[in-house]
Amino acid sequence: HCEWTFNLLGEPAMSIWTDAPDSFDVTHPSTLPPGPSSFPVHVEDATTHASVDQAYVCLWKGNDVYLTGYTDLVGDITFNPSPSTQGTMYVTVTKHNYIPYQQEVDVSGFLRGDANGDGIIDLADIIYLINYLYKDGPAPVSSEAGDANCDGVIDLADIIYLINYLYKEGPAPGCP
């Protein structure tokens, strides 16, 4: 009975195409590091290669990232996601009379300031760097992860940078 009703009367939430649906040609990074970063998305019509204005773009990664927005006149939108864990983030693009686009983006790599590699910047990273620099403790998971202030060296300045970030509302670790 239910299938017959929806077939005869239509599903109220279903989008109805009013023309032959077209496809998107979407350009975006295939990987993303954990932590704050920029994520540009460009949307074009796959047939005419014209920029698609007002395409609805969504970035989603479980409870970690959920950002949405519309492309501008030249088909661009830039998000600033800040995933705190590694895994898969989904990029979805939709618009009336277009076949929806969905692609996976790999969130992996290092999180600058996360010296111990647990995926979180916290007091444990400060202690880890102190042990590394002054107590012959193990090295950070990568030199970039331990270099919180992006000066190319792991030193006391990185410890102070993390203290300012965590307890004094200083800038987040990361290179400009």
Disulfide bonds with the S-S distance in Angstrom:
Cys150-Cys175 2.12
